[in-house]
């Protein structure tokens, strides 16, 4: 799909701004909300990450970006297995791995398939009765880059498929699909429109029944994406989006539970929607408090898709680095290859 220079810049921005938000929020993780007068700065992370070093949020996104850059698709079980195995190797020495994610990755073999991972995720959900952590949403941004020339339904499928490698709960599937669809829309148009993402997720695919499937997503073996969201689900997410888009709302309003994928989604959306620039969006996310690196990484992916890589300050970009030993220039190279 030929992209304009502005569209390509926005695609690269979705990756680099996410990494920047992650690294910027690292030292404030689990801390209180901050006043608007505070200017967040790069520093040593809560778990010991260096200045400008991204955390698990970006580290888990990179294997997804790498397979897309290599020309693979997320429909291929071998590609998903490659992602899972990369995550597992990384988790063995990572400074920080989400509790839910670590539990899944530690329970599967070193040569795990996608089925190993999704089965472990499903069993964990059934055992605990929930699996709605924000660990799937934090890494989902690169998925959109491989699906700019595909249908929204195909992108939503891919987002749900990758989410459920570790997070089985339906909220994860919907949140990741919506975020990826919003990133895709922003890259192609330069606009932020989460309600447009919800509409595209709520409409049945061509040739399929317009009657919604009433089953939870986790019970539909044929697809991770809903064939038209059930009306009650669509209504719920419309209300959640409206809460995050309310005039004057700040990510602080969602900080108490932003380890939950829904509140992380709302906090990140509030950060971007209420911002005047990419820098403002990322800083607002960090000022929200609590899971600052994750919410800022999520917000950064969408803000980067709206404002572009050119809006990332040069001094931010120069400091970015992390697993697996790469920097912002390599992130840009991978992003360009993924959209190519």
N, C-alpha and C positions, 0 to 999 in steps of 0.2 A: 504494500500500500504506500504510494508516494505521499510523503508528508511535507508540509511547508516548513520553512526554517523555524517559524514560531511554534508549530506543533511539535517538532522534534525537540526544541528547547524545553517545552513543557513536559514532554515525556522524560527527558533527562532530569528535569527538576523534580519529578515525582520520586525519583530514587535518591538524589543527593539531598534534597530538603528533608526527607524522612530520616536519613542518617544524621543530618545536622540536628534535627529535633531530638533524636535519641541521645546523641552525645551531649547536647546542651542540658537536657533534663537529668542526666545521670547523677550529678552531685546533689540534686534536690530531691531525689527519689525518697518516698515515704515521709517527706517533710510537710510542713503546714502550707496552706495557701499563702501566697505572697501579695503584697500590695502592688498597685499599678506603678508605683514609683520605683520598684525594684527592677533593675535591668539584669536578667539572668546572664551568667558568664560560664564559659567552659571551665571545668575544674575536675579534680579527682573524684571519681564516681563513688556512690554509696558502697559498692562491692569491690572497689579498688581499681576500676578502669581508669586509664590515664587521661590526661587533658586532651580533649578532642577525640577520644576513643569511643566508638559506639558499643552498645551492649548487645544482649541477646536478641533484642528487637530487630536490629539490622542483620546480625549474624545469621538469623534464621531466614531472612529474606534473600540473602545472597545465593544459596543453592538454587532457589526458584529462579532468580535472575540468570544464573549461569546456564541452567538447562535451556531456558528460552533463548539465550544468546547463542547457544549451540544449535539452534534450529529445531529443538524438540517440542512436542506438544504435551499438554497436561492431560490429554486423553490416554496417553500411552502408559500402561502399568509399569514398564521398565523405567520411564522417566520419573514417575512418582517414587519408585523404589530407590532411584539414585538420590533423590532429595532426602528421603527418609534415612538412608545410610549416611549421607553427609551430616545430617542433623545428629545422628547417633555418635559419629566420630567426634564431632565438635563438643557434644555434651560431656564427654569423658574428661575434658580438661577446662571447660568453660568456667569462668568466675561466677556466673549467675545463670541458672536455668529455671524457668518457671516451675512451680511445684507440680502442676498437672502435666506439663510437658516432660519433665524429668521422669515422672512415674511411667509414662508411656514409653519413652525411649529406653529406659532401663529394663523394661520388661520384654523387649524384642531382641532377636538375634542380630549379630553384626551384619549378616547378609539379608536383613529383613526385606520383605516385599511390601508393597502398599497394602496388601490385604492383612499382613501381620499388624501393621500400624492401625488401620481402621478397626480391626477386630479388637485390638487392645483398647482403643479409644471408646468403642461401644461398650465393652465389658466394664471399663472404669466408670462410664456414665451410669450403667445399670446398677453397679455396686454402690455408688455414692448418691445416685438420684439426681445428679447435676454435673455439668461439665462446661459451665458458662464463663470460664476465665477469658481474659482479653488476649491470650497468647496467639490466637489464630488471626485476629484483626491486625495485630502489630506488624505482621510479616506479609500481608496480602497485597500490598501495592504493586510489586513487580508483575503480578498475574495479569493486570490490565495491559501491560506493554506488549504482551504476546498475543493480544486479542483485539487490537485496534481495527483490524480488517475482517473480523469475525462478527457474528451477530451478538447482540446483547445476551441472548439465551445461552450461547456457547460460552461467553465470558462468565456468566452467572454459574453455569455448570462447573467450570474449571475452578472458580473461587470456592464453591462448596466442597468440591472434591479435595482440594488442598487443605481446607479448614478441618475436615473430618479425619485427616491423618492423625490428629492429636486431640481435637475438640469436637465431640460428637453432637452436642446439644444444638437444637434447631436455631437458637438465637445466634450462634456462631455462623451458621450457614447464611442466614438472612443478612446479618451485619456485614460479612465479608463480600457477599454478592452486591449489596448496595454500595459499599465503599468502592469496589472495583468499577462498578458501572458509573459512579460519580467521577472517578478519576478518568475513565475513558472519555466521558462527556466533556470534562474540563480540558483534556489534552486536545481533543478535536475542535472544541469551540471556544475555549478560554473562559467558559462560564461555570459557575458553581450552581448546580441545580439538583439537590438531593431528591426532590419530589419527582423529577423526571426519571431518576434512577428507580424510584419505587414504582412508577407507572410501568416502566419497561419490565420490571420483575413481576408485576401483577397481571400482565397481559399474557394470555395463552400463546404458545408458539404456533407458527403457521402449520395448518393441517391437524392441529390437536383440538380436543374438545374445549369449549369455553367454560365448561363446568369445572370448578376447582376440585382438586383431589383433597378430600377431607383428612386424609391421613397425615400425621406428623412427618416432617421431612426424614427423620431418622428411621421411619418404617418403610420408606420407598426405595426399594433396591434398584429400581431402574434409573433413578436420577437423584442427584444430590440437590438439584434445583426444583423448587415447586413448579408444577405446571399450572400457573396462575395461583398466586397466594390465596388461601382461603380468605374470604371477606373480613373475618374477625382479625386475622393476622395482618392484613393490609391496613386495616383501621388502626390497630395497635401501633404499627410502625409509623403511620402518618402522624399519630399523636406524639410519639417519641421524637420524631423529626421536628414537629412544630414546637415542642418544648425547647429544643436546642436552638431553634431559629428565632425565639421570642426576642423582641427588641430589648437591648440592654443586658441580655443574659451573658454570663461569664462561665468559663469552665469550672470555676470554684463551686458553682451550683451543683455539680455532679461529682465532686471530688471524693465524697465519703465512701462511695462504692465503685470507684473507677477501675478497680481490679476486675469487675464484672464487665463483660463485653458490651452490654447495652449502655452502661454509664460511660465507659471509655469512648464508645461511638458518639454519644451525646456531647461529652466534653470536648472531643476533638472537632466535632462539627461546629459547636459554639465558638471554639477558638478561631476557626477559619471564617465562619460567616460574619463574625463581629470585627474582623481585622481590616486594616487599611493597606496591608502589605504582607509579603511572605514572612518577613522578620517579625512583624507584629503578631501574626498568626501563631508562629512557633513560641514566641515569648508568652503570649496569652495562655497557651497550653501548659507551659512550665509553671506559670504563676498559679495555675489551678490547684497545684499541690497533690500530694499522695503519690500515685503511680506516674510521676512526671515524665520519665523517659519514654514510657510506652505511649501515653496520650500525645506527647509531642511528636513521637515518631509517626503515629497514625495521622495526626494533623498535618505534619510535614509532607506526607505523601500526597494529600489532597491539595494543600497550599502550593506545593511545587507544580502540580498539574495545572493549577490556575495561573500562577505568576511566572513559572518557568525557572530554569536553572540560572539564568542571568540575574535573577533577583536574590540569589544566595550570596551573601557578602563574601568577598574574596578571602578575608581573614578567617571566616568560618571554614570555607572550603580547604584552605591550606592546612588546617589543623586536623581534618577528618582522617581517621584510620581505624583499622580493627581487623578482626578475624575475617577471612584467612590471610592476613598480612597484606591487605590492599588499601588503597587510598581513594580520594574522590575522583582522581583522573581515571582510575580503573573502573570505578562505578559508572562513570560516564561512558567509557568504552563498552562496557557490558550492556548498558541501557540502549545505546545506539545499535548494537548488534541485535538486541532483543526485538526492537521495533522494525529492524530490517528483515 
